[in-house]
Amino acid sequence: MFLSIFDIFKIGVGPSSSHTMGPMVAAGRFLNQLLEHGIKAHSLGASLHGSLAFTGKGHQSDFATIMGLAGFAPESFDADVGRATYAEIARTGEIHPAGHTAYLFDPETSVRFDFDRVLEGHANGMVLYAYDAIGTVLFEETYYSIGGGFVKTSAELASATVQDPDQGAVPYPFKTADQMVHMAANSGKSISEMKWANEMATLEAKQLSDGIARIWEVMNTCIEAGLKTDGILPGGLYVKRRAKGIHESLRREQGRNFAAPHIINDWMSCYAMAVNEQNAAGAQVVTAPTNGAAGVIPATLRYYLDHVPNASMSKIPEFLLTAAAIGGLIKTNASISGAEVGCQGEVGSASAMAAAGLCAVLGGTVTQIENAAEIALEHHLGMTCDPIKGLVQAPCIERNGLGAIKAVSAASLALRGDGKHLVSLDACVETMRQTGRDMDTKYKETSQGGLAVNIPEC
């Protein structure tokens, strides 16, 4: 299975790629299935299971499901229009997606949080239903939101576990980091050049370059919006936005003749926190590779552009293509889902991707880039996902800042070496997979352990 850069970096909405974007995408797919099968339903419903149930309220999974059933998609979602549509559905008791007749739907009762039944395929499971006039199920489909906005039906998930991914459609079909390194050596190409060639198997050059430019545009716009916005984040934790104040403080200090070297960490944290504060508020973000980890890669790239001497905007595609290649390896061989492997799969993966991208644009060799990704991921191994009150706020926002700092450190350490190292990226990814498998469910985005249960006032 070839994962495009546009699979890894999706433009969507906060606060969660798996818990917000995923349900919205699943609901949209369900509408399409109703049309494809000619189902004449009277009403619609949904049940959320596992992590989608336990942290669904905090992640707005119910709202996202309703918006998907109303015909909205993450990449074009307008929050103001969405809220107005929700109010109309609540007032009329009907939901009317484009191309469909109206369905009976009560926002208060038609989406059910099922805390008792965890579906077998994945921790983020949901079932969508179409009923006739007397409440008999005419059609139902089970979906799994597997991280980063990716959604699979139960049949698709089962098929993926028994079929070997088809890598033959692209010129450089690397499925592991070891294969990637060897293909680069044999071809004389960099990781970004191989990734570009693979993308060109299905895209025109202008499509690809324009798409990459759009990814960075949305990322950077998100940073800028976060740096200009203050106030309290929604959800009931009363978390104060901090990026704007930190940025203003840093700007005031720029005129001084001397600043401690460690202040650069505050700049990186500030950029990352700006993105994740926007994400927590439900703004437009880019999965990188998830919403919960959306700040790491933009912050690292912004650090490069703003603070590294002789940095060039022309290097942005190289950074993002290299990062996407690493993200694809991690997703293929382990997971980027916090509900499946904890935050090591989200911020850990993002930090590895960012380290690889930065190492590449700083002139690193393929082996140094692989080493940078490995260092960053290795030092996130075992990280749990324990969002307080099920919100992507604490510890998530600050954690993105630290993920960016680790990425820069990992890239720098790798550049100091010759690319030879004890632990390979493949071994590290496999270790993450095993660690996630063994991790207790209460530490995997269910808010049943860790910080989520040790803050009494929450």
C-alpha positions in Angstrom: 0.0 0.0 0.0 1.6 3.3 -1.2 0.8 6.2 1.2 0.9 9.5 -0.6 2.1 12.7 1.0 -1.5 13.8 0.8 -2.5 10.7 2.9 -0.1 11.6 5.6 -0.7 15.4 5.5 -4.5 15.9 5.2 -6.2 19.3 5.6 -9.0 19.0 8.1 -10.4 20.4 11.4 -9.6 19.9 15.0 -9.5 18.8 17.7 -8.7 15.2 16.6 -7.9 13.4 13.3 -9.1 10.0 14.7 -12.0 11.2 16.9 -13.3 14.2 14.9 -12.1 13.9 11.3 -12.5 10.1 11.2 -16.2 10.0 12.3 -17.0 12.8 9.9 -15.4 10.9 7.0 -17.1 7.7 8.0 -20.5 9.3 8.1 -19.9 10.8 4.6 -19.0 7.3 3.3 -22.1 5.9 4.9 -24.2 8.5 3.0 -22.6 7.4 -0.2 -23.3 3.7 0.5 -26.9 4.5 1.1 -27.1 6.0 -2.4 -25.1 3.2 -4.0 -27.3 0.5 -2.5 -30.5 2.4 -3.1 -31.5 2.4 0.6 -34.7 4.4 1.2 -34.3 5.1 4.9 -36.6 6.9 7.3 -34.1 7.7 10.0 -30.4 7.5 10.8 -28.4 6.6 13.9 -24.9 5.9 15.1 -23.1 4.2 18.0 -19.6 5.1 19.1 -17.4 2.4 20.8 -14.1 2.0 22.6 -12.0 5.2 22.7 -14.5 7.0 20.5 -17.0 6.4 23.3 -14.8 7.2 26.3 -13.3 10.4 24.9 -15.9 11.2 22.2 -17.4 14.1 24.0 -14.1 15.8 24.6 -13.1 15.2 21.0 -16.6 16.3 19.6 -17.0 12.8 18.0 -20.8 13.1 18.2 -20.9 16.5 16.6 -18.4 15.4 13.9 -20.6 12.3 13.1 -23.7 14.5 12.8 -21.8 17.0 10.6 -20.7 14.1 8.3 -24.3 12.8 8.1 -25.3 16.4 7.2 -22.9 16.2 4.2 -19.9 18.1 5.5 -16.3 17.0 4.8 -13.2 17.8 7.0 -11.2 19.5 4.2 -13.9 22.1 3.5 -15.7 22.3 6.9 -16.9 25.8 8.0 -17.4 25.8 11.7 -20.0 28.6 11.6 -22.1 26.9 9.0 -21.8 23.7 10.8 -23.1 25.1 14.1 -26.0 26.7 12.2 -26.8 23.4 10.5 -26.7 21.6 13.9 -29.1 24.1 15.4 -31.5 23.5 12.4 -31.3 19.7 12.8 -32.1 20.1 16.5 -35.0 22.4 15.8 -36.6 20.3 13.1 -35.6 16.7 14.1 -34.4 16.1 10.5 -31.1 15.9 8.8 -31.0 16.6 5.1 -27.7 16.0 3.3 -27.4 17.1 -0.3 -28.7 14.5 -2.8 -30.8 12.7 -0.1 -34.3 13.0 1.1 -34.6 14.2 4.7 -34.0 11.7 7.5 -35.4 11.8 11.0 -32.6 12.6 13.4 -32.4 13.8 16.9 -28.9 15.1 17.8 -29.5 14.2 21.5 -30.4 10.6 21.0 -29.5 9.4 17.5 -25.7 9.2 18.4 -25.1 6.8 21.2 -22.0 6.4 23.3 -21.6 2.7 23.9 -19.1 2.3 26.8 -19.7 -1.4 27.2 -18.9 -2.9 23.8 -15.5 -2.5 22.3 -15.5 -3.5 18.6 -12.9 -6.1 17.6 -11.1 -4.4 14.8 -9.7 -1.3 16.4 -10.1 0.9 19.6 -11.8 3.6 17.5 -15.0 1.8 16.3 -18.4 3.1 15.2 -21.5 1.7 13.7 -23.9 3.7 11.5 -27.5 2.6 11.0 -30.3 3.3 8.5 -33.8 2.5 9.8 -37.2 2.2 8.2 -40.4 3.9 9.5 -40.9 1.3 12.3 -37.3 1.3 13.5 -36.1 -1.9 11.7 -32.4 -1.7 10.6 -32.3 -1.5 6.8 -28.6 -1.1 6.5 -25.6 -0.8 8.8 -21.9 -0.5 8.4 -19.0 -0.7 10.9 -16.2 1.8 10.5 -12.8 2.1 12.2 -11.0 5.4 12.5 -7.4 4.1 12.5 -5.5 7.4 13.0 -4.6 10.4 11.0 -8.1 10.7 9.5 -7.9 7.3 7.9 -11.1 5.3 7.9 -11.7 1.6 7.1 -14.8 -0.5 7.1 -14.6 -3.8 9.0 -14.3 -5.6 5.7 -11.5 -3.3 4.5 -9.7 -3.7 7.8 -9.9 -7.5 7.7 -8.7 -7.5 4.1 -5.7 -5.4 4.9 -4.5 -7.8 7.5 -4.4 -10.8 5.1 -3.2 -9.1 1.9 0.4 -8.1 1.3 0.5 -4.4 0.4 0.9 -3.9 -3.4 4.1 -1.8 -3.8 4.5 -2.4 -7.5 2.7 0.7 -8.8 5.6 3.0 -7.8 9.2 3.1 -8.9 10.7 3.0 -5.4 8.4 0.6 -3.4 10.1 0.7 0.0 8.1 -0.7 2.8 10.9 -0.5 5.4 13.6 1.9 6.3 16.2 -0.6 5.4 14.7 -1.0 1.9 14.5 2.8 1.6 18.2 3.2 2.4 19.2 0.5 0.0 17.1 1.9 -2.8 18.6 5.3 -2.3 22.1 3.9 -2.5 21.4 1.9 -5.6 19.5 4.7 -7.4 21.7 7.6 -6.2 18.6 9.5 -5.2 17.6 11.1 -2.0 14.6 10.1 0.1 12.7 13.1 -1.1 13.6 12.4 -4.8 12.3 8.8 -4.5 9.2 10.1 -2.8 8.6 12.6 -5.5 9.0 9.9 -8.2 6.6 7.7 -6.4 4.0 10.5 -6.2 4.5 11.2 -9.9 3.1 7.7 -10.6 -0.4 9.1 -10.0 0.0 12.9 -10.1 1.2 15.6 -12.5 4.1 17.6 -11.4 2.1 20.8 -10.9 -0.5 19.0 -8.9 2.2 17.7 -6.6 4.0 21.0 -6.2 0.8 22.9 -5.7 -0.4 20.4 -3.2 2.8 20.6 -1.2 2.7 24.4 -1.3 -0.9 24.2 0.0 0.1 21.9 2.9 2.7 24.4 4.1 0.3 27.4 3.5 -2.3 25.8 5.8 0.3 24.9 8.4 1.9 28.3 8.5 -1.5 30.1 8.5 -2.4 28.0 11.5 0.8 29.1 13.3 0.1 32.7 12.5 -3.5 32.5 13.7 -2.4 30.8 16.9 0.2 33.5 17.6 -2.4 36.2 17.3 -5.2 34.6 19.3 -5.6 34.6 23.1 -8.4 33.6 25.4 -9.7 30.3 27.0 -9.9 27.1 25.0 -13.4 25.4 24.9 -14.2 22.1 26.7 -14.4 22.9 30.4 -10.8 22.7 31.4 -10.4 26.5 31.1 -7.0 26.1 29.6 -5.6 29.5 28.7 -4.0 30.1 25.3 -0.3 30.8 25.8 1.3 31.0 22.4 0.4 34.6 21.8 1.8 35.8 25.1 5.0 33.8 24.7 5.5 35.0 21.2 5.1 38.7 22.2 7.6 38.2 25.1 10.1 36.6 22.7 9.6 39.4 20.2 10.4 42.0 22.9 13.6 40.2 23.8 14.8 40.1 20.2 16.3 43.6 20.5 18.6 42.6 23.4 22.3 42.2 22.7 22.4 38.9 24.5 20.0 36.0 24.8 20.6 32.6 26.4 20.9 29.9 23.7 18.1 27.9 25.3 15.6 30.6 24.3 15.4 28.9 20.9 13.5 26.1 22.5 10.8 28.7 23.5 10.5 29.7 19.9 9.9 26.1 18.8 7.5 25.5 21.6 5.6 28.7 20.8 5.1 27.7 17.1 3.9 24.2 18.1 1.6 25.4 20.8 0.1 28.0 18.4 -0.9 25.1 16.1 -2.3 22.9 18.8 -4.2 25.7 20.5 -5.9 26.3 17.2 -6.5 22.5 16.9 -8.1 22.4 20.3 -10.4 25.2 19.3 -11.6 23.3 16.2 -9.8 25.4 13.6 -8.4 24.2 10.3 -5.1 22.2 10.7 -3.1 19.7 8.8 -2.7 16.1 10.1 1.0 15.7 10.7 0.5 12.8 10.9 -2.4 13.4 13.3 -4.2 16.4 14.7 -3.0 15.7 18.2 0.5 15.9 16.9 -0.2 18.6 14.3 2.2 21.2 15.8 5.5 19.3 15.7 6.3 19.4 12.0 5.1 23.0 11.3 7.1 24.2 14.3 10.3 22.4 13.2 9.9 23.7 9.6 9.2 27.2 10.9 12.3 27.0 13.1 14.4 26.1 10.0 13.0 28.9 8.0 13.2 31.6 10.6 16.2 30.7 12.7 18.7 28.7 10.6 21.2 30.8 8.6 20.8 30.5 4.8 17.5 28.6 5.1 15.5 28.6 1.9 11.8 28.3 1.1 12.8 26.2 -1.8 13.6 23.4 0.6 10.0 23.1 1.9 9.1 20.3 -0.5 12.2 18.3 0.4 11.4 18.6 4.1 7.8 17.6 3.7 8.4 14.8 1.2 11.1 13.3 3.5 8.8 13.6 6.5 6.0 12.0 4.7 8.2 9.0 3.6 9.1 8.4 7.3 5.4 8.8 8.3 4.4 6.3 5.7 6.9 3.7 7.1 5.6 4.2 10.6 2.0 3.9 9.7 2.6 0.8 7.5 4.6 -1.1 10.1 3.2 0.1 13.4 0.6 2.9 14.0 0.1 6.6 14.2 -3.1 6.2 16.4 -3.0 7.2 20.0 -5.9 4.9 20.7 -3.9 2.0 19.3 -0.3 2.6 20.6 -0.5 5.7 22.8 1.1 9.1 22.1 4.4 7.5 21.0 2.5 6.9 17.8 1.3 10.5 17.5 3.9 13.0 18.9 6.6 10.3 18.6 5.9 9.7 14.9 5.6 13.4 14.3 9.0 14.1 16.0 10.6 11.3 13.9 9.2 12.8 10.7 10.2 16.3 11.6 13.8 15.2 12.5 14.1 13.4 9.2 12.8 16.4 7.3 15.1 18.9 9.1 18.1 16.6 8.7 17.4 16.4 4.9 17.3 20.1 4.3 20.4 20.6 6.4 22.3 18.4 4.0 22.1 15.1 5.8 22.8 11.8 4.0 20.2 9.1 3.7 21.7 7.2 6.6 21.9 10.3 8.7 18.2 11.0 8.0 17.3 7.5 9.0 19.3 8.0 12.1 17.6 11.3 12.9 14.2 9.7 12.7 15.3 6.8 14.8 16.7 9.0 17.6 13.5 11.1 17.8 11.2 8.1 17.8 13.3 6.1 20.3 13.0 8.8 22.9 9.3 8.8 22.7 8.9 5.1 23.1 6.4 4.2 25.8 4.7 7.6 25.9 1.0 7.2 26.9 -2.0 9.0 25.6 -3.9 10.3 28.7 -5.8 13.5 27.7 -7.4 15.1 30.6 -11.2 15.2 30.3 -10.7 13.7 26.8 -9.6 17.0 25.4 -6.6 17.5 23.1 -5.2 20.1 25.4 -3.3 18.8 28.4 -0.8 17.3 28.1 -1.1 17.5 24.3 -0.4 21.1 23.6 2.9 21.4 25.4 3.9 17.9 24.3 4.0 19.1 20.7 6.5 21.8 21.7 8.8 19.2 23.3 8.3 16.9 20.3 9.7 19.7 18.0 12.6 20.3 20.4 13.5 16.6 20.3 13.2 16.6 16.5 15.8 19.4 16.2 18.1 17.7 18.7 17.8 14.4 16.9 18.6 15.9 13.5 21.6 17.8 15.0 22.9 14.6 16.7 22.5 12.6 13.5 24.4 15.2 11.5 27.3 15.0 14.0 27.6 11.3 13.1 28.3 9.3 10.0 24.9 7.6 9.9 26.1 4.4 11.5 24.2 3.5 14.7 23.2 0.6 16.9 19.4 0.8 16.8 17.8 0.9 13.3 14.6 2.9 12.5 12.9 -0.4 11.6 13.8 -1.9 15.0 12.5 1.2 16.7 9.2 1.2 14.8 8.7 -2.5 15.6 9.4 -1.8 19.2 6.8 1.0 19.2 4.3 -1.5 17.7 5.0 -4.1 20.4 5.0 -1.5 23.2 1.6 -0.2 22.0 0.3 -3.8 21.8 1.3 -4.4 25.4 0.2 -1.0 26.8 -2.8 -1.0 29.1 -5.9 0.3 27.4 -6.4 2.9 30.0 -3.3 4.7 28.7 -4.4 4.7 25.1 -6.7 7.7 24.6 -9.5 6.5 26.8 -8.9 9.0 29.6 -9.1 6.2 32.2 -5.5 6.5 33.4 -2.5 8.7 33.9 -3.0 12.5 34.1 -6.6 12.0 33.1 -7.5 10.5 36.5 -5.0 12.4 38.7 -6.3 15.9 38.3 -9.1 15.9 41.0 -10.9 19.1 39.8 -11.5 17.5 36.4 
